[in-house]
Amino acid sequence: MERPPRSNVLQRGLFALGALFSAAIAVVSYRYLVPGIPPVEGVGGNAFVMPWLPVHAAAAATALLVAPLQFRSQLRARRPGFHRLLGRVYVTGCLIGGATGLALAVGTTAGPVATAGFGSLALVWLIATSNAWRLAMRRDIVAHREWMIRSFALTFAAVTLRLYLPIAQLLPVELDDAYSAISFLCWAPNLVVAEAYLRKKRRAAPSAGGAQVVA
């Protein structure tokens, strides 16, 4: 039996790891729906923490939880109706998460750089997800999948943010300065990686017309 190429094994391994992180962060984020659980330190002072933090957490966590399933080629092929249903759930979660994330960015107490970073994330997230949805409605599946990859790269900022925060505490920098930098670092590199992946897929299979994620 022929072994799959090493690049495919690596890609599937990274996808599985990303899906695991996504599920873990999503489940933890649902804690904001439990009455009496306070926000983490630094978030409680946000001018719009109530009611938008619980709404944002629930919507973004749901999008993060269902997103990896949308990239399963077997699910798309065998259960297209379920794929479309999850797609609606994902898009709704992203749009609500982006809108409330924009409000939370404006209300942050971390300073103007953090407002710009998280506000930019919210805006780009809304644009990417709206484009993905619009292209799906037009049945432009190739372009739809590319924009979904971009959208998920931004949704995954919820994971990379929580990976950077403990690292920042170990560095010899002020936490406020680190947090301002993370407001951009949690999503901009994700988008760069997504664009590099899409460009590589186009070069590898120009006749196929675009990228597909197979997991």
PyMOL CGO cylinders between C-alpha atoms (Angstrom):
from pymol import cmd
from pymol.cgo import CYLINDER

trace = [
    CYLINDER, 0.00, 0.00, 0.00, 1.44, 3.34, -1.09, 0.3, 1, 1, 1, 1, 1, 1,
    CYLINDER, 1.44, 3.34, -1.09, 2.11, 5.78, 1.70, 0.3, 1, 1, 1, 1, 1, 1,
    CYLINDER, 2.11, 5.78, 1.70, 0.65, 9.31, 1.41, 0.3, 1, 1, 1, 1, 1, 1,
    CYLINDER, 0.65, 9.31, 1.41, 3.20, 12.06, 0.71, 0.3, 1, 1, 1, 1, 1, 1,
    CYLINDER, 3.20, 12.06, 0.71, 4.90, 13.45, 3.79, 0.3, 1, 1, 1, 1, 1, 1,
    CYLINDER, 4.90, 13.45, 3.79, 3.48, 16.90, 3.05, 0.3, 1, 1, 1, 1, 1, 1,
    CYLINDER, 3.48, 16.90, 3.05, -0.06, 15.50, 3.19, 0.3, 1, 1, 1, 1, 1, 1,
    CYLINDER, -0.06, 15.50, 3.19, 0.65, 13.79, 6.50, 0.3, 1, 1, 1, 1, 1, 1,
    CYLINDER, 0.65, 13.79, 6.50, 2.03, 17.04, 7.92, 0.3, 1, 1, 1, 1, 1, 1,
    CYLINDER, 2.03, 17.04, 7.92, -0.93, 19.02, 6.59, 0.3, 1, 1, 1, 1, 1, 1,
    CYLINDER, -0.93, 19.02, 6.59, -3.43, 16.61, 8.13, 0.3, 1, 1, 1, 1, 1, 1,
    CYLINDER, -3.43, 16.61, 8.13, -1.55, 16.58, 11.41, 0.3, 1, 1, 1, 1, 1, 1,
    CYLINDER, -1.55, 16.58, 11.41, -1.56, 20.37, 11.60, 0.3, 1, 1, 1, 1, 1, 1,
    CYLINDER, -1.56, 20.37, 11.60, -5.23, 20.44, 10.69, 0.3, 1, 1, 1, 1, 1, 1,
    CYLINDER, -5.23, 20.44, 10.69, -6.06, 17.96, 13.46, 0.3, 1, 1, 1, 1, 1, 1,
    CYLINDER, -6.06, 17.96, 13.46, -4.04, 19.98, 15.96, 0.3, 1, 1, 1, 1, 1, 1,
    CYLINDER, -4.04, 19.98, 15.96, -5.77, 23.18, 14.90, 0.3, 1, 1, 1, 1, 1, 1,
    CYLINDER, -5.77, 23.18, 14.90, -9.18, 21.53, 15.20, 0.3, 1, 1, 1, 1, 1, 1,
    CYLINDER, -9.18, 21.53, 15.20, -8.30, 20.33, 18.71, 0.3, 1, 1, 1, 1, 1, 1,
    CYLINDER, -8.30, 20.33, 18.71, -7.18, 23.79, 19.80, 0.3, 1, 1, 1, 1, 1, 1,
    CYLINDER, -7.18, 23.79, 19.80, -10.31, 25.30, 18.23, 0.3, 1, 1, 1, 1, 1, 1,
    CYLINDER, -10.31, 25.30, 18.23, -12.61, 22.96, 20.14, 0.3, 1, 1, 1, 1, 1, 1,
    CYLINDER, -12.61, 22.96, 20.14, -10.76, 23.54, 23.42, 0.3, 1, 1, 1, 1, 1, 1,
    CYLINDER, -10.76, 23.54, 23.42, -10.86, 27.34, 23.16, 0.3, 1, 1, 1, 1, 1, 1,
    CYLINDER, -10.86, 27.34, 23.16, -14.51, 27.28, 22.07, 0.3, 1, 1, 1, 1, 1, 1,
    CYLINDER, -14.51, 27.28, 22.07, -15.56, 25.18, 25.05, 0.3, 1, 1, 1, 1, 1, 1,
    CYLINDER, -15.56, 25.18, 25.05, -13.62, 27.39, 27.47, 0.3, 1, 1, 1, 1, 1, 1,
    CYLINDER, -13.62, 27.39, 27.47, -15.15, 30.54, 25.94, 0.3, 1, 1, 1, 1, 1, 1,
    CYLINDER, -15.15, 30.54, 25.94, -18.67, 29.33, 26.65, 0.3, 1, 1, 1, 1, 1, 1,
    CYLINDER, -18.67, 29.33, 26.65, -17.95, 29.99, 30.34, 0.3, 1, 1, 1, 1, 1, 1,
    CYLINDER, -17.95, 29.99, 30.34, -19.04, 33.59, 29.75, 0.3, 1, 1, 1, 1, 1, 1,
    CYLINDER, -19.04, 33.59, 29.75, -22.59, 32.31, 29.37, 0.3, 1, 1, 1, 1, 1, 1,
    CYLINDER, -22.59, 32.31, 29.37, -22.58, 31.02, 32.94, 0.3, 1, 1, 1, 1, 1, 1,
    CYLINDER, -22.58, 31.02, 32.94, -23.95, 33.65, 35.36, 0.3, 1, 1, 1, 1, 1, 1,
    CYLINDER, -23.95, 33.65, 35.36, -21.54, 34.78, 38.03, 0.3, 1, 1, 1, 1, 1, 1,
    CYLINDER, -21.54, 34.78, 38.03, -18.29, 33.98, 36.22, 0.3, 1, 1, 1, 1, 1, 1,
    CYLINDER, -18.29, 33.98, 36.22, -16.29, 37.24, 35.93, 0.3, 1, 1, 1, 1, 1, 1,
    CYLINDER, -16.29, 37.24, 35.93, -14.29, 38.23, 32.84, 0.3, 1, 1, 1, 1, 1, 1,
    CYLINDER, -14.29, 38.23, 32.84, -10.55, 37.66, 32.82, 0.3, 1, 1, 1, 1, 1, 1,
    CYLINDER, -10.55, 37.66, 32.82, -8.34, 40.38, 34.26, 0.3, 1, 1, 1, 1, 1, 1,
    CYLINDER, -8.34, 40.38, 34.26, -8.14, 43.40, 31.97, 0.3, 1, 1, 1, 1, 1, 1,
    CYLINDER, -8.14, 43.40, 31.97, -11.41, 42.67, 30.17, 0.3, 1, 1, 1, 1, 1, 1,
    CYLINDER, -11.41, 42.67, 30.17, -13.80, 43.56, 32.97, 0.3, 1, 1, 1, 1, 1, 1,
    CYLINDER, -13.80, 43.56, 32.97, -13.05, 47.27, 32.56, 0.3, 1, 1, 1, 1, 1, 1,
    CYLINDER, -13.05, 47.27, 32.56, -14.18, 47.31, 28.93, 0.3, 1, 1, 1, 1, 1, 1,
    CYLINDER, -14.18, 47.31, 28.93, -16.87, 49.95, 28.46, 0.3, 1, 1, 1, 1, 1, 1,
    CYLINDER, -16.87, 49.95, 28.46, -19.03, 47.50, 26.50, 0.3, 1, 1, 1, 1, 1, 1,
    CYLINDER, -19.03, 47.50, 26.50, -18.31, 44.30, 28.40, 0.3, 1, 1, 1, 1, 1, 1,
    CYLINDER, -18.31, 44.30, 28.40, -22.01, 43.96, 29.13, 0.3, 1, 1, 1, 1, 1, 1,
    CYLINDER, -22.01, 43.96, 29.13, -23.91, 42.82, 27.22, 0.3, 1, 1, 1, 1, 1, 1,
    CYLINDER, -23.91, 42.82, 27.22, -21.51, 42.35, 24.31, 0.3, 1, 1, 1, 1, 1, 1,
    CYLINDER, -21.51, 42.35, 24.31, -18.82, 40.10, 25.81, 0.3, 1, 1, 1, 1, 1, 1,
    CYLINDER, -18.82, 40.10, 25.81, -21.16, 37.10, 26.40, 0.3, 1, 1, 1, 1, 1, 1,
    CYLINDER, -21.16, 37.10, 26.40, -22.71, 37.59, 22.96, 0.3, 1, 1, 1, 1, 1, 1,
    CYLINDER, -22.71, 37.59, 22.96, -19.30, 37.85, 21.33, 0.3, 1, 1, 1, 1, 1, 1,
    CYLINDER, -19.30, 37.85, 21.33, -17.94, 34.83, 23.20, 0.3, 1, 1, 1, 1, 1, 1,
    CYLINDER, -17.94, 34.83, 23.20, -20.93, 32.64, 22.34, 0.3, 1, 1, 1, 1, 1, 1,
    CYLINDER, -20.93, 32.64, 22.34, -20.99, 33.60, 18.66, 0.3, 1, 1, 1, 1, 1, 1,
    CYLINDER, -20.99, 33.60, 18.66, -17.24, 33.42, 18.07, 0.3, 1, 1, 1, 1, 1, 1,
    CYLINDER, -17.24, 33.42, 18.07, -16.90, 30.16, 20.03, 0.3, 1, 1, 1, 1, 1, 1,
    CYLINDER, -16.90, 30.16, 20.03, -19.65, 28.55, 17.96, 0.3, 1, 1, 1, 1, 1, 1,
    CYLINDER, -19.65, 28.55, 17.96, -17.97, 29.63, 14.73, 0.3, 1, 1, 1, 1, 1, 1,
    CYLINDER, -17.97, 29.63, 14.73, -14.64, 28.29, 16.01, 0.3, 1, 1, 1, 1, 1, 1,
    CYLINDER, -14.64, 28.29, 16.01, -16.22, 24.99, 17.02, 0.3, 1, 1, 1, 1, 1, 1,
    CYLINDER, -16.22, 24.99, 17.02, -17.94, 24.20, 13.70, 0.3, 1, 1, 1, 1, 1, 1,
    CYLINDER, -17.94, 24.20, 13.70, -15.32, 25.66, 11.35, 0.3, 1, 1, 1, 1, 1, 1,
    CYLINDER, -15.32, 25.66, 11.35, -13.02, 22.61, 11.10, 0.3, 1, 1, 1, 1, 1, 1,
    CYLINDER, -13.02, 22.61, 11.10, -15.96, 20.42, 10.03, 0.3, 1, 1, 1, 1, 1, 1,
    CYLINDER, -15.96, 20.42, 10.03, -16.53, 22.71, 7.06, 0.3, 1, 1, 1, 1, 1, 1,
    CYLINDER, -16.53, 22.71, 7.06, -13.16, 21.76, 5.62, 0.3, 1, 1, 1, 1, 1, 1,
    CYLINDER, -13.16, 21.76, 5.62, -13.84, 18.02, 5.68, 0.3, 1, 1, 1, 1, 1, 1,
    CYLINDER, -13.84, 18.02, 5.68, -14.11, 17.05, 2.02, 0.3, 1, 1, 1, 1, 1, 1,
    CYLINDER, -14.11, 17.05, 2.02, -15.86, 13.78, 2.91, 0.3, 1, 1, 1, 1, 1, 1,
    CYLINDER, -15.86, 13.78, 2.91, -18.58, 15.66, 4.78, 0.3, 1, 1, 1, 1, 1, 1,
    CYLINDER, -18.58, 15.66, 4.78, -19.08, 18.09, 1.91, 0.3, 1, 1, 1, 1, 1, 1,
    CYLINDER, -19.08, 18.09, 1.91, -19.44, 15.24, -0.55, 0.3, 1, 1, 1, 1, 1, 1,
    CYLINDER, -19.44, 15.24, -0.55, -21.65, 12.91, 1.51, 0.3, 1, 1, 1, 1, 1, 1,
    CYLINDER, -21.65, 12.91, 1.51, -23.74, 15.41, 3.49, 0.3, 1, 1, 1, 1, 1, 1,
    CYLINDER, -23.74, 15.41, 3.49, -24.01, 18.61, 1.43, 0.3, 1, 1, 1, 1, 1, 1,
    CYLINDER, -24.01, 18.61, 1.43, -27.17, 19.68, 3.27, 0.3, 1, 1, 1, 1, 1, 1,
    CYLINDER, -27.17, 19.68, 3.27, -25.43, 19.38, 6.63, 0.3, 1, 1, 1, 1, 1, 1,
    CYLINDER, -25.43, 19.38, 6.63, -22.45, 21.27, 5.22, 0.3, 1, 1, 1, 1, 1, 1,
    CYLINDER, -22.45, 21.27, 5.22, -24.72, 24.13, 4.18, 0.3, 1, 1, 1, 1, 1, 1,
    CYLINDER, -24.72, 24.13, 4.18, -26.43, 24.14, 7.59, 0.3, 1, 1, 1, 1, 1, 1,
    CYLINDER, -26.43, 24.14, 7.59, -23.11, 24.33, 9.42, 0.3, 1, 1, 1, 1, 1, 1,
    CYLINDER, -23.11, 24.33, 9.42, -22.07, 27.03, 6.97, 0.3, 1, 1, 1, 1, 1, 1,
    CYLINDER, -22.07, 27.03, 6.97, -25.03, 29.17, 8.02, 0.3, 1, 1, 1, 1, 1, 1,
    CYLINDER, -25.03, 29.17, 8.02, -24.18, 28.58, 11.67, 0.3, 1, 1, 1, 1, 1, 1,
    CYLINDER, -24.18, 28.58, 11.67, -20.54, 29.52, 11.02, 0.3, 1, 1, 1, 1, 1, 1,
    CYLINDER, -20.54, 29.52, 11.02, -21.34, 32.68, 9.07, 0.3, 1, 1, 1, 1, 1, 1,
    CYLINDER, -21.34, 32.68, 9.07, -23.89, 33.81, 11.66, 0.3, 1, 1, 1, 1, 1, 1,
    CYLINDER, -23.89, 33.81, 11.66, -21.35, 33.26, 14.43, 0.3, 1, 1, 1, 1, 1, 1,
    CYLINDER, -21.35, 33.26, 14.43, -18.66, 35.19, 12.56, 0.3, 1, 1, 1, 1, 1, 1,
    CYLINDER, -18.66, 35.19, 12.56, -20.90, 38.13, 11.68, 0.3, 1, 1, 1, 1, 1, 1,
    CYLINDER, -20.90, 38.13, 11.68, -22.22, 38.49, 15.23, 0.3, 1, 1, 1, 1, 1, 1,
    CYLINDER, -22.22, 38.49, 15.23, -18.74, 37.88, 16.63, 0.3, 1, 1, 1, 1, 1, 1,
    CYLINDER, -18.74, 37.88, 16.63, -17.24, 40.48, 14.30, 0.3, 1, 1, 1, 1, 1, 1,
    CYLINDER, -17.24, 40.48, 14.30, -19.85, 43.13, 15.05, 0.3, 1, 1, 1, 1, 1, 1,
    CYLINDER, -19.85, 43.13, 15.05, -19.60, 42.67, 18.82, 0.3, 1, 1, 1, 1, 1, 1,
    CYLINDER, -19.60, 42.67, 18.82, -15.83, 42.37, 18.57, 0.3, 1, 1, 1, 1, 1, 1,
    CYLINDER, -15.83, 42.37, 18.57, -15.77, 45.81, 16.96, 0.3, 1, 1, 1, 1, 1, 1,
    CYLINDER, -15.77, 45.81, 16.96, -17.74, 47.23, 19.88, 0.3, 1, 1, 1, 1, 1, 1,
    CYLINDER, -17.74, 47.23, 19.88, -15.41, 45.57, 22.38, 0.3, 1, 1, 1, 1, 1, 1,
    CYLINDER, -15.41, 45.57, 22.38, -12.37, 46.93, 20.51, 0.3, 1, 1, 1, 1, 1, 1,
    CYLINDER, -12.37, 46.93, 20.51, -13.72, 50.46, 20.84, 0.3, 1, 1, 1, 1, 1, 1,
    CYLINDER, -13.72, 50.46, 20.84, -14.40, 49.95, 24.55, 0.3, 1, 1, 1, 1, 1, 1,
    CYLINDER, -14.40, 49.95, 24.55, -11.05, 48.38, 25.46, 0.3, 1, 1, 1, 1, 1, 1,
    CYLINDER, -11.05, 48.38, 25.46, -8.95, 49.93, 28.20, 0.3, 1, 1, 1, 1, 1, 1,
    CYLINDER, -8.95, 49.93, 28.20, -5.70, 48.67, 26.62, 0.3, 1, 1, 1, 1, 1, 1,
    CYLINDER, -5.70, 48.67, 26.62, -5.13, 51.82, 24.57, 0.3, 1, 1, 1, 1, 1, 1,
    CYLINDER, -5.13, 51.82, 24.57, -5.49, 53.03, 20.98, 0.3, 1, 1, 1, 1, 1, 1,
    CYLINDER, -5.49, 53.03, 20.98, -3.11, 50.48, 19.46, 0.3, 1, 1, 1, 1, 1, 1,
    CYLINDER, -3.11, 50.48, 19.46, -5.14, 47.59, 20.87, 0.3, 1, 1, 1, 1, 1, 1,
    CYLINDER, -5.14, 47.59, 20.87, -8.31, 49.28, 19.66, 0.3, 1, 1, 1, 1, 1, 1,
    CYLINDER, -8.31, 49.28, 19.66, -6.80, 49.52, 16.17, 0.3, 1, 1, 1, 1, 1, 1,
    CYLINDER, -6.80, 49.52, 16.17, -5.56, 45.93, 16.24, 0.3, 1, 1, 1, 1, 1, 1,
    CYLINDER, -5.56, 45.93, 16.24, -8.73, 44.26, 17.45, 0.3, 1, 1, 1, 1, 1, 1,
    CYLINDER, -8.73, 44.26, 17.45, -10.92, 46.67, 15.51, 0.3, 1, 1, 1, 1, 1, 1,
    CYLINDER, -10.92, 46.67, 15.51, -9.06, 45.80, 12.31, 0.3, 1, 1, 1, 1, 1, 1,
    CYLINDER, -9.06, 45.80, 12.31, -9.47, 42.11, 13.07, 0.3, 1, 1, 1, 1, 1, 1,
    CYLINDER, -9.47, 42.11, 13.07, -13.23, 42.57, 13.48, 0.3, 1, 1, 1, 1, 1, 1,
    CYLINDER, -13.23, 42.57, 13.48, -13.57, 44.51, 10.22, 0.3, 1, 1, 1, 1, 1, 1,
    CYLINDER, -13.57, 44.51, 10.22, -11.44, 42.13, 8.13, 0.3, 1, 1, 1, 1, 1, 1,
    CYLINDER, -11.44, 42.13, 8.13, -13.25, 39.15, 9.68, 0.3, 1, 1, 1, 1, 1, 1,
    CYLINDER, -13.25, 39.15, 9.68, -16.61, 40.62, 8.69, 0.3, 1, 1, 1, 1, 1, 1,
    CYLINDER, -16.61, 40.62, 8.69, -15.40, 41.33, 5.15, 0.3, 1, 1, 1, 1, 1, 1,
    CYLINDER, -15.40, 41.33, 5.15, -13.84, 37.90, 4.60, 0.3, 1, 1, 1, 1, 1, 1,
    CYLINDER, -13.84, 37.90, 4.60, -16.84, 36.01, 5.94, 0.3, 1, 1, 1, 1, 1, 1,
    CYLINDER, -16.84, 36.01, 5.94, -19.34, 38.15, 4.02, 0.3, 1, 1, 1, 1, 1, 1,
    CYLINDER, -19.34, 38.15, 4.02, -17.39, 37.52, 0.83, 0.3, 1, 1, 1, 1, 1, 1,
    CYLINDER, -17.39, 37.52, 0.83, -17.34, 33.78, 1.49, 0.3, 1, 1, 1, 1, 1, 1,
    CYLINDER, -17.34, 33.78, 1.49, -21.10, 33.77, 2.01, 0.3, 1, 1, 1, 1, 1, 1,
    CYLINDER, -21.10, 33.77, 2.01, -21.79, 35.94, -1.05, 0.3, 1, 1, 1, 1, 1, 1,
    CYLINDER, -21.79, 35.94, -1.05, -19.71, 33.68, -3.28, 0.3, 1, 1, 1, 1, 1, 1,
    CYLINDER, -19.71, 33.68, -3.28, -21.45, 30.58, -1.93, 0.3, 1, 1, 1, 1, 1, 1,
    CYLINDER, -21.45, 30.58, -1.93, -24.81, 32.13, -2.86, 0.3, 1, 1, 1, 1, 1, 1,
    CYLINDER, -24.81, 32.13, -2.86, -23.45, 32.77, -6.37, 0.3, 1, 1, 1, 1, 1, 1,
    CYLINDER, -23.45, 32.77, -6.37, -22.27, 29.13, -6.54, 0.3, 1, 1, 1, 1, 1, 1,
    CYLINDER, -22.27, 29.13, -6.54, -18.69, 30.30, -7.13, 0.3, 1, 1, 1, 1, 1, 1,
    CYLINDER, -18.69, 30.30, -7.13, -17.40, 27.39, -5.05, 0.3, 1, 1, 1, 1, 1, 1,
    CYLINDER, -17.40, 27.39, -5.05, -13.69, 27.79, -5.76, 0.3, 1, 1, 1, 1, 1, 1,
    CYLINDER, -13.69, 27.79, -5.76, -13.62, 31.44, -4.71, 0.3, 1, 1, 1, 1, 1, 1,
    CYLINDER, -13.62, 31.44, -4.71, -15.96, 30.64, -1.80, 0.3, 1, 1, 1, 1, 1, 1,
    CYLINDER, -15.96, 30.64, -1.80, -13.52, 28.08, -0.41, 0.3, 1, 1, 1, 1, 1, 1,
    CYLINDER, -13.52, 28.08, -0.41, -10.62, 30.50, -0.69, 0.3, 1, 1, 1, 1, 1, 1,
    CYLINDER, -10.62, 30.50, -0.69, -12.50, 33.17, 1.26, 0.3, 1, 1, 1, 1, 1, 1,
    CYLINDER, -12.50, 33.17, 1.26, -13.56, 30.58, 3.82, 0.3, 1, 1, 1, 1, 1, 1,
    CYLINDER, -13.56, 30.58, 3.82, -9.90, 29.77, 4.40, 0.3, 1, 1, 1, 1, 1, 1,
    CYLINDER, -9.90, 29.77, 4.40, -9.23, 33.46, 4.96, 0.3, 1, 1, 1, 1, 1, 1,
    CYLINDER, -9.23, 33.46, 4.96, -12.23, 33.71, 7.27, 0.3, 1, 1, 1, 1, 1, 1,
    CYLINDER, -12.23, 33.71, 7.27, -11.13, 30.73, 9.33, 0.3, 1, 1, 1, 1, 1, 1,
    CYLINDER, -11.13, 30.73, 9.33, -7.59, 32.14, 9.60, 0.3, 1, 1, 1, 1, 1, 1,
    CYLINDER, -7.59, 32.14, 9.60, -9.19, 35.17, 11.27, 0.3, 1, 1, 1, 1, 1, 1,
    CYLINDER, -9.19, 35.17, 11.27, -11.54, 33.07, 13.39, 0.3, 1, 1, 1, 1, 1, 1,
    CYLINDER, -11.54, 33.07, 13.39, -8.46, 31.15, 14.56, 0.3, 1, 1, 1, 1, 1, 1,
    CYLINDER, -8.46, 31.15, 14.56, -7.17, 34.40, 16.08, 0.3, 1, 1, 1, 1, 1, 1,
    CYLINDER, -7.17, 34.40, 16.08, -9.09, 33.33, 19.19, 0.3, 1, 1, 1, 1, 1, 1,
    CYLINDER, -9.09, 33.33, 19.19, -6.60, 30.48, 19.50, 0.3, 1, 1, 1, 1, 1, 1,
    CYLINDER, -6.60, 30.48, 19.50, -3.40, 32.33, 18.62, 0.3, 1, 1, 1, 1, 1, 1,
    CYLINDER, -3.40, 32.33, 18.62, -4.34, 35.15, 21.01, 0.3, 1, 1, 1, 1, 1, 1,
    CYLINDER, -4.34, 35.15, 21.01, -4.44, 32.68, 23.89, 0.3, 1, 1, 1, 1, 1, 1,
    CYLINDER, -4.44, 32.68, 23.89, -1.17, 31.11, 22.81, 0.3, 1, 1, 1, 1, 1, 1,
    CYLINDER, -1.17, 31.11, 22.81, 0.63, 34.46, 22.74, 0.3, 1, 1, 1, 1, 1, 1,
    CYLINDER, 0.63, 34.46, 22.74, -0.63, 35.77, 26.08, 0.3, 1, 1, 1, 1, 1, 1,
    CYLINDER, -0.63, 35.77, 26.08, 1.26, 33.31, 28.35, 0.3, 1, 1, 1, 1, 1, 1,
    CYLINDER, 1.26, 33.31, 28.35, 4.35, 33.69, 26.18, 0.3, 1, 1, 1, 1, 1, 1,
    CYLINDER, 4.35, 33.69, 26.18, 4.18, 37.48, 26.59, 0.3, 1, 1, 1, 1, 1, 1,
    CYLINDER, 4.18, 37.48, 26.59, 4.22, 37.09, 30.37, 0.3, 1, 1, 1, 1, 1, 1,
    CYLINDER, 4.22, 37.09, 30.37, 7.61, 35.38, 30.11, 0.3, 1, 1, 1, 1, 1, 1,
    CYLINDER, 7.61, 35.38, 30.11, 9.19, 38.14, 28.03, 0.3, 1, 1, 1, 1, 1, 1,
    CYLINDER, 9.19, 38.14, 28.03, 10.99, 41.19, 29.47, 0.3, 1, 1, 1, 1, 1, 1,
    CYLINDER, 10.99, 41.19, 29.47, 8.38, 43.63, 28.16, 0.3, 1, 1, 1, 1, 1, 1,
    CYLINDER, 8.38, 43.63, 28.16, 5.51, 45.50, 29.75, 0.3, 1, 1, 1, 1, 1, 1,
    CYLINDER, 5.51, 45.50, 29.75, 2.32, 43.46, 29.52, 0.3, 1, 1, 1, 1, 1, 1,
    CYLINDER, 2.32, 43.46, 29.52, 0.38, 46.44, 28.13, 0.3, 1, 1, 1, 1, 1, 1,
    CYLINDER, 0.38, 46.44, 28.13, 2.92, 46.81, 25.31, 0.3, 1, 1, 1, 1, 1, 1,
    CYLINDER, 2.92, 46.81, 25.31, 2.82, 43.08, 24.62, 0.3, 1, 1, 1, 1, 1, 1,
    CYLINDER, 2.82, 43.08, 24.62, -0.98, 43.11, 24.55, 0.3, 1, 1, 1, 1, 1, 1,
    CYLINDER, -0.98, 43.11, 24.55, -0.97, 45.95, 22.02, 0.3, 1, 1, 1, 1, 1, 1,
    CYLINDER, -0.97, 45.95, 22.02, 1.36, 43.98, 19.78, 0.3, 1, 1, 1, 1, 1, 1,
    CYLINDER, 1.36, 43.98, 19.78, -0.71, 40.81, 20.20, 0.3, 1, 1, 1, 1, 1, 1,
    CYLINDER, -0.71, 40.81, 20.20, -3.81, 42.70, 19.02, 0.3, 1, 1, 1, 1, 1, 1,
    CYLINDER, -3.81, 42.70, 19.02, -2.20, 42.55, 15.56, 0.3, 1, 1, 1, 1, 1, 1,
    CYLINDER, -2.20, 42.55, 15.56, -0.04, 39.43, 15.92, 0.3, 1, 1, 1, 1, 1, 1,
    CYLINDER, -0.04, 39.43, 15.92, -3.01, 37.22, 16.80, 0.3, 1, 1, 1, 1, 1, 1,
    CYLINDER, -3.01, 37.22, 16.80, -4.50, 37.59, 13.31, 0.3, 1, 1, 1, 1, 1, 1,
    CYLINDER, -4.50, 37.59, 13.31, -2.20, 39.24, 10.76, 0.3, 1, 1, 1, 1, 1, 1,
    CYLINDER, -2.20, 39.24, 10.76, 0.30, 36.33, 10.55, 0.3, 1, 1, 1, 1, 1, 1,
    CYLINDER, 0.30, 36.33, 10.55, -2.64, 33.90, 10.31, 0.3, 1, 1, 1, 1, 1, 1,
    CYLINDER, -2.64, 33.90, 10.31, -3.86, 35.75, 7.24, 0.3, 1, 1, 1, 1, 1, 1,
    CYLINDER, -3.86, 35.75, 7.24, -0.37, 35.76, 5.73, 0.3, 1, 1, 1, 1, 1, 1,
    CYLINDER, -0.37, 35.76, 5.73, -0.12, 31.98, 6.20, 0.3, 1, 1, 1, 1, 1, 1,
    CYLINDER, -0.12, 31.98, 6.20, -3.55, 31.53, 4.60, 0.3, 1, 1, 1, 1, 1, 1,
    CYLINDER, -3.55, 31.53, 4.60, -2.54, 33.61, 1.58, 0.3, 1, 1, 1, 1, 1, 1,
    CYLINDER, -2.54, 33.61, 1.58, 0.72, 31.69, 1.21, 0.3, 1, 1, 1, 1, 1, 1,
    CYLINDER, 0.72, 31.69, 1.21, -1.20, 28.39, 1.37, 0.3, 1, 1, 1, 1, 1, 1,
    CYLINDER, -1.20, 28.39, 1.37, -3.67, 29.55, -1.28, 0.3, 1, 1, 1, 1, 1, 1,
    CYLINDER, -3.67, 29.55, -1.28, -0.89, 30.74, -3.57, 0.3, 1, 1, 1, 1, 1, 1,
    CYLINDER, -0.89, 30.74, -3.57, 0.92, 27.42, -3.21, 0.3, 1, 1, 1, 1, 1, 1,
    CYLINDER, 0.92, 27.42, -3.21, -2.25, 25.47, -4.05, 0.3, 1, 1, 1, 1, 1, 1,
    CYLINDER, -2.25, 25.47, -4.05, -2.87, 27.60, -7.13, 0.3, 1, 1, 1, 1, 1, 1,
    CYLINDER, -2.87, 27.60, -7.13, 0.66, 27.02, -8.38, 0.3, 1, 1, 1, 1, 1, 1,
    CYLINDER, 0.66, 27.02, -8.38, 0.47, 23.28, -7.70, 0.3, 1, 1, 1, 1, 1, 1,
    CYLINDER, 0.47, 23.28, -7.70, -2.82, 22.78, -9.51, 0.3, 1, 1, 1, 1, 1, 1,
    CYLINDER, -2.82, 22.78, -9.51, -3.55, 25.68, -11.86, 0.3, 1, 1, 1, 1, 1, 1,
    CYLINDER, -3.55, 25.68, -11.86, -5.97, 23.59, -13.90, 0.3, 1, 1, 1, 1, 1, 1,
    CYLINDER, -5.97, 23.59, -13.90, -8.05, 22.89, -10.78, 0.3, 1, 1, 1, 1, 1, 1,
    CYLINDER, -8.05, 22.89, -10.78, -8.68, 26.59, -10.28, 0.3, 1, 1, 1, 1, 1, 1,
    CYLINDER, -8.68, 26.59, -10.28, -8.16, 27.24, -6.61, 0.3, 1, 1, 1, 1, 1, 1,
    CYLINDER, -8.16, 27.24, -6.61, -7.56, 25.71, -3.25, 0.3, 1, 1, 1, 1, 1, 1,
    CYLINDER, -7.56, 25.71, -3.25, -9.31, 22.93, -1.47, 0.3, 1, 1, 1, 1, 1, 1,
    CYLINDER, -9.31, 22.93, -1.47, -8.68, 21.79, 2.05, 0.3, 1, 1, 1, 1, 1, 1,
    CYLINDER, -8.68, 21.79, 2.05, -8.71, 18.03, 2.43, 0.3, 1, 1, 1, 1, 1, 1,
    CYLINDER, -8.71, 18.03, 2.43, -8.61, 16.58, 5.91, 0.3, 1, 1, 1, 1, 1, 1,
]
cmd.load_cgo(trace, "trace")
